[in-house]
Amino acid sequence: MATPIFTPKERETASADLLTADKVVLIPRKPVDTPHGMKLVSAGEPVEIVCGVEGRQNQAGMFANSGQEDTPQKQGGLTEITPIQIIAKNWPGDIWSAVWFDGDEYDTVGSPVQRRHGTEQSRHWEIRAELKRRNRPKPQLKGEIS
């Protein structure tokens, strides 16, 4: 008989650990038209979300050829892209939301995807995000969603 890969306790808590190992701060934003195009502005109070965060390989490589950015830089050329994937039981954000995690601010990439299949324990949201700014202070919070 083969040795089991996971103990009964590991099997029992694996899904919960994946969905509760981290916390991020969701920063709601909305688009506003300006004379120079569109910009994103605050659309509510930041809220802390209990979730799991994983690093992700960007399919196009880990660098992007940058032109003019919304945040002026001293030089153009290659910009590092650091993608993450957030897995959460609940997600009140949308395509415009920003995310603060571990001292850095991220922009969400695409709409959040709800994974409805499987058991009640395994249903979740998947959110992809890319690094926007490093070393940002944690936003002031009024609530937590788990």
C-alpha positions as CSV (number, residue, x, y, z in Angstrom):
1,M,0.0,0.0,0.0
2,A,1.3,3.4,-1.0
3,T,2.1,6.0,1.7
4,P,-0.5,8.9,1.6
5,I,0.8,12.2,0.4
6,F,-1.3,14.2,2.8
7,T,-2.3,13.4,6.4
8,P,-6.0,13.5,7.2
9,K,-5.5,16.8,9.0
10,E,-3.7,18.3,6.0
11,R,-6.5,17.2,3.7
12,E,-9.0,18.8,6.0
13,T,-7.4,22.2,6.3
14,A,-5.7,22.5,2.8
15,S,-8.6,24.5,1.2
16,A,-8.9,26.7,4.3
17,D,-5.2,27.4,4.4
18,L,-5.1,28.4,0.8
19,L,-7.9,30.9,1.3
20,T,-6.9,32.4,4.6
21,A,-3.1,32.5,4.7
22,D,-2.8,36.2,3.9
23,K,-4.6,39.6,4.1
24,V,-4.8,42.3,1.4
25,V,-6.4,45.7,1.5
26,L,-8.9,46.4,-1.3
27,I,-9.0,50.0,-2.4
28,P,-12.2,50.8,-4.3
29,R,-11.7,53.1,-7.3
30,K,-13.8,54.4,-10.2
31,P,-12.9,55.9,-13.5
32,V,-13.4,59.7,-14.0
33,D,-13.1,61.5,-17.4
34,T,-10.6,64.4,-17.4
35,P,-9.5,66.8,-20.2
36,H,-6.5,64.6,-20.6
37,G,-8.3,61.2,-20.7
38,M,-9.3,59.0,-17.7
39,K,-8.0,58.7,-14.2
40,L,-9.0,56.5,-11.3
41,V,-10.2,58.1,-8.1
42,S,-11.3,56.8,-4.7
43,A,-14.7,55.2,-4.6
44,G,-15.1,54.2,-1.0
45,E,-13.3,53.1,2.1
46,P,-10.5,50.5,1.9
47,V,-11.3,47.1,3.4
48,E,-9.1,44.3,4.5
49,I,-9.7,40.9,2.8
50,V,-8.7,37.5,4.2
51,C,-7.3,35.6,1.3
52,G,-4.4,33.7,-0.2
53,V,-1.8,35.4,-2.4
54,E,0.6,33.7,-4.8
55,G,3.2,35.0,-7.1
56,R,2.5,34.3,-10.8
57,Q,4.7,34.1,-13.9
58,N,3.7,36.7,-16.5
59,Q,3.1,34.9,-19.9
60,A,4.7,37.8,-21.8
61,G,7.8,37.8,-19.6
62,M,8.6,39.7,-16.5
63,F,9.4,43.0,-18.1
64,A,7.3,45.4,-20.3
65,N,8.6,48.0,-22.7
66,S,7.4,51.2,-21.1
67,G,6.5,54.5,-22.7
68,Q,4.9,57.4,-20.7
69,E,3.5,56.1,-17.5
70,D,1.0,57.8,-15.1
71,T,3.9,57.9,-12.6
72,P,6.8,59.7,-14.0
73,Q,10.1,57.8,-13.9
74,K,13.7,59.0,-14.3
75,Q,14.1,56.8,-17.4
76,G,12.1,54.8,-19.9
77,G,12.9,51.4,-21.2
78,L,12.1,48.2,-19.4
79,T,9.7,48.2,-16.4
80,E,9.6,45.2,-14.0
81,I,6.1,43.6,-13.9
82,T,5.4,41.6,-10.7
83,P,2.1,39.8,-11.0
84,I,0.3,38.2,-8.1
85,Q,-2.9,36.1,-7.9
86,I,-5.3,36.6,-5.1
87,I,-7.7,33.8,-4.1
88,A,-10.5,34.9,-1.8
89,K,-13.9,33.5,-0.5
90,N,-15.4,37.0,-0.9
91,W,-14.4,39.9,-3.2
92,P,-16.3,43.2,-3.2
93,G,-13.9,44.8,-5.8
94,D,-14.0,45.1,-9.5
95,I,-11.7,45.7,-12.5
96,W,-10.9,49.2,-11.2
97,S,-9.9,48.2,-7.7
98,A,-6.4,48.7,-6.3
99,V,-4.8,46.2,-3.8
100,W,-2.3,46.8,-1.1
101,F,-0.3,43.8,-0.1
102,D,2.9,43.4,2.0
103,G,3.9,47.1,1.7
104,D,3.2,47.4,-2.1
105,E,0.3,48.7,-4.2
106,Y,-1.1,46.7,-7.1
107,D,-3.5,47.4,-9.9
108,T,-6.0,44.6,-10.7
109,V,-5.7,43.1,-14.2
110,G,-9.0,42.2,-15.7
111,S,-12.2,41.5,-13.9
112,P,-12.3,39.3,-10.8
113,V,-13.4,35.7,-11.7
114,Q,-15.8,33.8,-9.5
115,R,-15.1,30.1,-9.4
116,R,-18.5,28.7,-8.5
117,H,-18.0,25.0,-9.1
118,G,-16.9,22.4,-6.6
119,T,-17.8,22.3,-2.9
120,E,-19.0,25.2,-0.8
121,Q,-15.5,25.0,0.8
122,S,-13.7,25.3,-2.5
123,R,-15.7,28.1,-4.2
124,H,-13.7,31.3,-4.4
125,W,-12.8,34.4,-6.4
126,E,-9.5,34.8,-8.4
127,I,-8.0,38.2,-8.9
128,R,-4.9,39.0,-10.8
129,A,-2.9,42.1,-10.1
130,E,0.4,43.8,-11.1
131,L,2.7,45.8,-9.0
132,K,2.2,49.6,-9.4
133,R,4.2,51.1,-6.5
134,R,6.6,49.8,-3.9
135,N,6.9,50.7,-0.2
136,R,3.4,52.3,0.2
137,P,1.9,52.9,3.7
138,K,-1.0,50.6,4.6
139,P,-4.4,52.4,3.9
140,Q,-6.6,53.3,6.9
141,L,-9.2,50.6,7.5
142,K,-12.8,50.5,8.6
143,G,-13.6,46.9,8.2
144,E,-12.5,43.3,7.3
145,I,-14.1,40.7,5.0
146,S,-13.3,37.1,5.5
